[in-house]
Amino acid sequence: MRNGKLLKLKYLFDNRDLAEMILKNWNYDTEETTDLLKYFRISSNAVYPFKRDGAVNFLRFTPQEEGSEEGILAEIDYINFLKGKGYPVVEVIPSKVGKSLEIVDTPWGRYFAVAFKGVPGKQISRLELTEDMIYGWGKALGQLHGHSVEFKTADDIRVDWRQKLIWMEEELKECPQEASARKEVELLGNFLSKLPVTKENFGLIHYDFEADNLFYEEATGRYYPIDFDDSVYHWFVMDIVQAIDSVTEDMPSERHETAKEIFLRGYRSVKIIDDEILKHSEAFRRYANLYGYIRCLRSIGESWSNEPDWMVSLRQHFKKSMERESQNFGKIL
């Protein structure tokens, strides 16, 4: 995830005992799961693979400090809505007592846990992109946004872009040296607040509809997005800009424009794009960079003596990312 959420470094340790303690809230194949647990991933959440009825599934858990019960339930509500519309999407597995979300008290604190079925296909980031796949990627995003236009919740629990900027501002209060980031929050807030909001250009977006979070099933040509926990009410162009950047990330620069056109053609085959909003792609890119920057800043805020090598290396990696993401902070939009 290039610009999404990150846990604080102290939560990035592999804790197999914690994972097994939480996993016991679901039915699973004990013997086959033991070896699988070593293939964990921790970034915005801890994700541990496990087997159930011979199929690979995934346990995702988050410390209470880093998540909210309401936000996760809203995410599950959106996923179930998409599934009901026939949109190919990751599927939630109920726990032993039928809950989509388990709140688990452990010796390491309280955790929010959800289990998901594995989706068909292969991760896009591991495939060689063809023009047909890029077109399909754009079409899949357009279909998602088309459904989002129809999505309604009893309570508007999912946050919007303004609330995200307020959160960023609050995080920066603890960092007096971050004057340029505070200026960027102000600039983006003023700029975005002047953009028109309509039913067709604004709604609940995925936010991370990128190569790491998208699986492609070649036999059916279907795309399966995962990781909806960062979804937010925003302009649909926010998703479009980040997806195109993901499409072109590893391409030679001379192919970028063609790939962008193919992606947009796929999107437009199922949903209109507000071209006036699309003209402001750079502002949305800067929003993503600012959000990524502040997530990194928060993640590395604490430090300890004698940190393990992987943590030292990760801290340096985050700092380099922050240098790239902050290059345009404070520039007039």
C-alpha positions in Angstrom: 0.0 0.0 0.0 1.7 3.2 -1.1 -0.4 5.8 0.6 -2.7 4.0 2.9 -2.7 3.4 6.6 0.3 2.2 8.7 0.4 0.9 12.2 2.8 2.3 14.7 6.1 0.5 14.6 5.5 -1.1 18.0 2.6 -3.1 16.5 4.7 -4.5 13.5 6.2 -7.4 15.4 5.2 -11.0 14.5 3.2 -12.2 17.5 2.2 -15.8 16.7 0.7 -16.4 20.1 -1.6 -13.4 19.7 -2.6 -14.5 16.2 -3.5 -18.0 17.3 -5.4 -16.6 20.4 -7.5 -14.4 18.1 -7.9 -17.1 15.4 -9.5 -19.5 17.9 -12.7 -17.4 17.5 -13.1 -19.0 14.1 -13.2 -22.6 12.8 -10.0 -23.5 11.1 -7.8 -26.5 10.1 -5.3 -26.5 13.0 -2.5 -28.6 11.6 -2.4 -27.1 8.1 -2.6 -23.5 9.6 0.5 -23.8 11.8 2.9 -23.6 8.9 0.8 -21.0 7.1 1.0 -18.4 9.9 4.6 -17.6 9.1 3.5 -15.9 5.9 2.0 -13.0 7.8 1.9 -9.4 6.6 1.7 -6.3 8.9 1.2 -2.8 7.6 -2.2 -1.1 8.2 -3.3 -4.3 10.0 -1.8 -7.6 10.9 -2.9 -10.2 8.4 -2.3 -14.0 9.0 -3.3 -16.7 6.5 -5.1 -19.8 7.8 -6.8 -22.8 6.3 -10.4 -23.7 6.7 -11.9 -26.7 4.8 -8.7 -26.9 2.8 -9.0 -23.3 1.5 -6.7 -20.5 2.3 -8.4 -17.6 4.2 -7.1 -14.5 6.0 -7.4 -13.3 9.6 -7.0 -9.5 10.0 -6.7 -7.8 13.3 -6.0 -4.3 14.5 -5.2 -2.9 18.0 -8.0 -0.8 19.5 -5.7 2.2 19.4 -5.5 2.0 15.6 -9.1 1.3 14.6 -12.7 1.7 15.6 -15.6 -0.8 15.9 -17.9 1.6 14.0 -15.5 2.0 11.1 -14.9 -1.7 10.7 -18.6 -2.5 10.8 -19.2 0.2 8.2 -16.5 -1.4 6.0 -18.2 -4.8 6.4 -21.6 -3.2 5.5 -20.1 -1.8 2.3 -18.5 -5.1 1.3 -21.8 -7.0 1.9 -23.6 -4.3 -0.2 -21.2 -4.8 -3.1 -21.6 -8.6 -2.8 -25.4 -8.2 -2.9 -25.0 -6.2 -6.2 -23.0 -9.1 -7.7 -19.8 -7.2 -7.7 -16.8 -9.5 -7.2 -15.4 -8.6 -3.8 -13.6 -10.2 -0.8 -16.1 -12.1 1.4 -16.3 -11.9 5.3 -16.3 -15.2 7.2 -18.5 -15.2 10.4 -16.9 -16.4 13.6 -17.9 -19.5 15.6 -20.8 -17.5 17.1 -21.8 -15.8 13.8 -20.2 -12.4 14.3 -18.6 -10.6 11.3 -16.4 -8.6 13.8 -14.9 -10.1 16.9 -13.6 -7.8 19.7 -11.0 -9.8 21.5 -9.3 -9.0 24.8 -5.8 -10.4 25.1 -2.7 -10.0 27.3 -1.5 -7.5 24.6 -4.6 -5.4 24.8 -8.0 -5.3 23.0 -8.1 -6.1 19.2 -10.7 -5.9 16.5 -10.6 -9.0 14.3 -12.3 -10.0 11.0 -11.7 -13.1 8.8 -11.9 -13.0 5.0 -12.2 -15.7 2.4 -9.3 -15.8 -0.1 -10.3 -14.3 -3.4 -9.7 -16.1 -6.8 -6.9 -15.1 -9.2 -3.5 -13.6 -8.7 -2.4 -10.3 -7.3 -2.1 -7.7 -10.1 1.2 -6.6 -8.8 2.7 -10.0 -9.6 1.4 -10.0 -13.2 2.6 -8.5 -16.4 0.0 -5.9 -17.3 -1.6 -6.1 -20.8 -3.7 -3.4 -22.4 -6.8 -5.6 -21.9 -6.0 -5.9 -18.2 -5.5 -2.1 -17.8 -8.8 -1.5 -19.6 -10.5 -4.1 -17.2 -8.9 -2.5 -14.2 -10.4 0.9 -15.2 -13.8 -0.8 -15.9 -13.7 -2.6 -12.5 -13.2 0.8 -10.7 -15.9 2.4 -12.7 -18.3 -0.4 -11.7 -17.4 0.0 -8.1 -18.1 3.7 -8.2 -21.3 3.1 -10.0 -22.5 0.9 -7.1 -21.2 3.5 -4.6 -23.6 6.1 -6.0 -26.4 3.8 -4.8 -24.9 3.0 -1.4 -26.8 4.3 1.6 -26.2 3.6 5.3 -28.5 4.2 8.2 -25.8 6.3 9.8 -23.0 8.0 7.9 -20.2 6.3 9.8 -17.5 6.3 7.1 -15.4 9.4 7.3 -15.0 12.0 4.5 -12.0 13.9 3.2 -12.6 16.8 5.6 -12.5 14.6 8.6 -9.3 13.0 7.3 -7.7 16.5 7.0 -8.8 17.3 10.5 -7.2 14.1 11.7 -4.0 15.1 9.9 -4.1 18.5 11.5 -4.5 16.9 14.9 -1.5 14.6 14.3 0.7 17.6 13.3 0.0 19.4 16.5 2.4 17.1 18.2 5.1 18.0 15.6 6.0 21.7 15.7 8.8 21.2 13.2 6.3 20.1 10.5 5.4 23.6 9.3 5.3 22.7 5.6 2.9 19.8 6.2 0.6 22.1 8.2 0.7 24.5 5.3 -0.2 21.6 2.9 -3.2 20.7 5.0 -4.4 24.3 4.8 -3.8 24.6 1.1 -5.6 21.3 0.3 -8.5 22.1 2.6 -9.1 25.4 0.9 -8.7 24.0 -2.6 -10.9 21.0 -2.2 -13.6 22.9 -0.4 -14.2 24.9 -3.6 -14.8 21.8 -5.8 -18.3 20.9 -6.8 -19.9 17.9 -5.1 -22.6 15.9 -7.1 -24.0 12.4 -6.9 -22.1 11.5 -10.0 -18.6 12.8 -9.0 -18.5 12.1 -5.2 -19.2 9.1 -3.0 -17.7 6.3 -1.0 -14.4 5.3 -2.6 -12.0 2.4 -2.0 -9.0 4.7 -1.7 -6.4 1.9 -2.3 -7.6 0.4 -5.6 -4.0 -0.4 -6.5 -2.0 -3.4 -7.7 -1.4 -4.8 -4.2 -5.1 -4.8 -3.4 -6.5 -6.1 -6.6 -6.6 -9.8 -7.8 -7.2 -10.8 -11.4 -8.9 -14.1 -12.4 -7.7 -14.8 -15.9 -10.4 -17.5 -16.6 -13.3 -15.1 -16.0 -11.6 -11.8 -16.6 -12.9 -10.6 -13.2 -11.1 -8.3 -10.7 -11.5 -8.8 -7.0 -10.5 -5.9 -4.7 -9.5 -6.4 -1.1 -8.7 -4.2 1.8 -11.6 -1.7 2.1 -10.6 -0.5 5.5 -9.4 2.9 4.3 -12.5 3.7 2.2 -13.7 7.3 2.6 -16.2 9.7 1.1 -14.3 11.6 -1.5 -14.4 12.6 -5.2 -14.2 9.5 -7.4 -11.2 11.1 -9.1 -9.2 10.4 -6.0 -9.5 6.6 -6.7 -8.8 7.2 -10.4 -5.6 9.1 -9.9 -4.2 6.6 -7.4 -5.1 3.6 -9.6 -3.5 5.2 -12.7 -0.3 5.9 -10.7 -0.3 2.3 -9.7 -0.8 1.1 -13.3 2.1 3.2 -14.5 4.4 2.8 -11.5 6.8 0.3 -13.0 6.3 1.3 -16.7 8.7 3.2 -18.9 7.6 6.9 -18.9 6.9 6.7 -22.7 4.0 4.2 -22.0 2.4 6.3 -19.2 0.0 8.4 -21.4 -1.2 5.4 -23.4 -1.8 3.3 -20.3 -3.7 6.2 -18.7 -5.9 6.6 -21.8 -6.7 2.9 -21.8 -7.6 2.9 -18.1 -9.9 5.9 -18.5 -11.5 4.3 -21.5 -12.3 1.2 -19.4 -13.7 3.4 -16.6 -15.8 5.4 -19.0 -17.3 2.3 -20.6 -19.4 1.9 -17.4 -19.4 5.3 -15.7 -19.0 9.0 -16.6 -16.0 11.0 -15.3 -16.3 14.6 -14.2 -13.5 16.0 -16.5 -13.4 19.3 -14.6 -12.5 17.4 -11.5 -10.1 15.2 -13.3 -8.2 18.3 -14.4 -7.1 18.7 -10.8 -5.4 15.3 -10.6 -2.3 16.9 -9.1 -4.3 18.1 -6.1 -5.6 14.6 -5.4 -2.1 13.2 -5.8 -0.9 15.7 -3.2 -3.7 14.7 -0.9 -2.5 11.1 -1.1 1.1 12.1 -0.6 0.1 14.2 2.5 -1.9 11.3 4.0 0.9 8.9 3.4 3.5 11.3 4.8 1.5 11.8 8.1 0.8 8.1 8.4 4.6 7.5 8.2 5.3 10.3 10.6 2.9 8.8 13.1 4.3 5.3 12.6 7.9 6.3 13.4 7.0 8.8 16.1 8.3 6.5 18.9 11.8 5.1 19.1 13.6 2.7 21.4 17.2 1.7 22.2 18.6 -1.3 20.5 15.9 -1.6 17.9 16.0 -4.8 15.7 17.6 -4.4 12.3 14.3 -4.7 10.4 12.9 -1.8 12.4 15.9 0.4 11.7 15.7 -0.4 8.0 11.9 0.2 7.9 12.3 3.5 9.7 14.8 4.6 7.0 12.5 3.4 4.3 9.7 5.5 5.7 11.9 8.5 5.9 12.8 8.2 2.3 9.2 7.9 1.3 8.4 11.0 3.4 11.1 13.0 1.5 9.5 12.1 -1.8 5.9 12.7 -0.6 6.8 16.2 0.8 8.5 17.6 -2.3 5.5 19.7 -3.3 4.3 20.7 0.2 3.2 24.3 0.4 3.3 25.0 -3.4 0.4 26.9 -4.8 -2.3 24.7 -6.3 
